[in-house]
Amino acid sequence: MAEHAFALLTRGPAPLSIDGAQLGHGLPAGPIPVSELREMLLHPSCSRATRDHAWRHLIDQARTHRGAWMVAAVALAIPMLRRLITALANKTTAERIDRRTWRPRS
């Protein structure tokens, strides 16, 4: 549902955008549609400082304006949350396997 709403926000002649010039931190100057921002933040070359700064801005927009910005923040978080879930699932599976095969020494 969030992905669908996000797609609607990023279409048309005026997609939801941030001002890269205002944010700085290596982001391109000018309007950056949030769909492009998501790709930039996920790219390995994006610094942690840039990512943190952009997230602070997104969260501030979501708290202040709610609505479209809340949807944008949720949708931008989805790919990162999927990575975390996958990593946790893999770790949990490995821990369960270790517990099942482990036997105390006699």
C-alpha positions in Angstrom: 0.0 0.0 0.0 2.8 2.4 0.9 4.6 1.6 -2.3 1.5 2.3 -4.4 0.9 5.6 -2.6 4.6 6.5 -3.1 4.3 5.8 -6.8 1.3 8.2 -7.0 3.3 10.9 -5.2 6.2 10.6 -7.7 4.2 10.8 -10.9 3.0 13.7 -12.9 4.4 17.1 -13.8 5.2 18.0 -10.1 6.4 14.9 -8.2 7.0 15.3 -4.4 10.6 16.6 -4.3 13.2 18.0 -1.9 15.5 20.9 -2.6 19.0 19.5 -3.0 20.5 23.0 -2.9 19.0 23.6 0.5 20.1 20.2 1.9 23.6 20.3 0.5 25.8 17.4 1.7 26.8 16.4 -1.9 23.2 16.2 -3.2 22.6 17.8 -6.6 21.4 21.3 -6.5 17.7 21.8 -7.5 14.6 19.7 -7.0 15.1 16.0 -6.4 12.0 13.9 -6.7 11.7 11.6 -3.7 11.9 8.5 -6.0 15.3 9.7 -7.1 16.3 10.5 -3.6 15.5 6.9 -2.5 17.9 5.6 -5.2 20.6 8.1 -4.1 20.3 7.1 -0.5 20.5 3.4 -1.3 23.6 3.8 -3.5 26.8 2.5 -1.9 28.6 5.8 -2.7 26.1 7.8 -0.6 27.9 8.8 2.6 26.4 8.1 6.0 26.5 11.9 6.8 24.4 12.6 3.6 22.0 9.8 4.4 21.6 11.0 8.0 21.1 14.6 6.9 18.5 13.6 4.3 16.6 11.4 6.8 16.5 14.2 9.4 15.0 16.4 6.7 12.4 13.8 5.7 11.4 13.1 9.3 11.1 16.8 9.9 8.8 17.2 6.8 6.7 14.2 7.9 6.3 15.6 11.4 5.5 19.1 10.1 3.4 18.4 7.0 2.3 14.8 7.6 0.3 13.4 4.6 2.4 13.0 1.5 5.7 13.4 3.5 4.7 10.7 5.9 4.0 8.4 3.0 7.4 9.4 1.4 9.3 8.7 4.6 7.7 5.2 5.0 8.3 4.3 1.4 11.9 5.4 1.5 12.4 3.3 4.6 11.0 0.1 3.0 14.1 -1.0 1.1 16.3 -0.5 4.1 13.9 -2.3 6.4 13.8 -5.2 3.9 17.6 -5.5 4.2 17.5 -5.5 8.0 14.7 -8.1 8.0 16.7 -10.3 5.7 19.9 -10.0 7.8 18.0 -10.7 11.0 16.2 -13.7 9.4 19.5 -15.1 8.2 21.1 -14.6 11.6 18.2 -16.1 13.5 18.2 -19.2 11.2 21.9 -19.6 11.7 21.5 -19.4 15.5 18.6 -21.9 15.5 20.7 -24.4 13.5 23.6 -23.9 15.9 21.4 -24.6 18.9 19.9 -27.7 17.3 23.2 -29.3 16.5 25.0 -28.3 19.6 25.4 -30.9 22.3 27.0 -30.3 25.7 30.3 -32.1 26.4 30.1 -35.1 28.6 
